[in-house]
């Protein structure tokens, strides 16, 4: 009997995406941070936010910590980030 192999993978589904409009000015914008729990992720995000605060008067208005690097940001966190932040930085550590 010949051996049959099945490929369990499937191609990615195309999704429409659009870029967010760029702000006219950067001064005083509200920063949302997503920390992915990888080593040094929070350190990098905090340093970046501190530099943006000093240079442009930006402030962190929301910080979310994912359960693990492979988990998605929760819908509740996405809703809070949309309401409380002008832009979001997602941290990558290691």
URKA-V175042 format. One record per residue. N is the residue number from 1. SS is DSSP state (A for helix, B for strand, O for the rest). D_CENTER is the distance of its C-alpha to the mean C-alpha in Angstrom with 1 decimal. Layout:
BEGIN
N;SS;D_CENTER, N;SS;D_CENTER
END
This chain:
BEGIN
1;O;50.7, 2;O;48.1, 3;O;44.6, 4;O;41.9, 5;O;38.3, 6;O;35.4, 7;O;32.0, 8;O;29.5, 9;O;26.6, 10;O;25.8, 11;O;24.3, 12;O;20.9, 13;O;21.2, 14;O;20.6, 15;O;18.2, 16;O;18.5, 17;O;15.7, 18;O;16.0, 19;O;14.4, 20;O;13.8, 21;O;16.8, 22;O;16.8, 23;O;18.0, 24;O;21.6, 25;O;21.2, 26;O;18.6, 27;O;20.9, 28;O;19.9, 29;O;16.5, 30;B;14.4, 31;B;11.1, 32;B;8.4, 33;B;6.8, 34;B;5.0, 35;B;7.6, 36;O;8.3, 37;O;12.0, 38;O;13.1, 39;O;15.9, 40;O;15.2, 41;A;11.5, 42;A;12.3, 43;A;15.1, 44;A;13.2, 45;A;10.8, 46;A;14.0, 47;A;16.0, 48;A;13.8, 49;A;13.8, 50;A;17.5, 51;A;18.3, 52;A;16.8, 53;A;18.8, 54;A;21.9, 55;A;21.8, 56;A;20.7, 57;O;21.0, 58;O;17.4, 59;B;16.5, 60;B;13.7, 61;B;14.2, 62;B;11.7, 63;B;10.3, 64;B;9.1, 65;B;10.0, 66;O;9.8, 67;O;13.3, 68;O;12.9, 69;O;10.9, 70;O;12.3, 71;O;11.6, 72;O;9.4, 73;O;7.8, 74;O;11.2, 75;A;12.7, 76;A;13.8, 77;A;10.5, 78;A;9.5, 79;A;12.9, 80;A;12.8, 81;A;9.8, 82;A;11.8, 83;A;14.9, 84;A;14.2, 85;O;11.9, 86;O;12.8, 87;B;9.5, 88;B;6.0, 89;B;5.1, 90;B;3.1, 91;O;6.6, 92;O;9.0, 93;O;12.5, 94;O;16.0
END
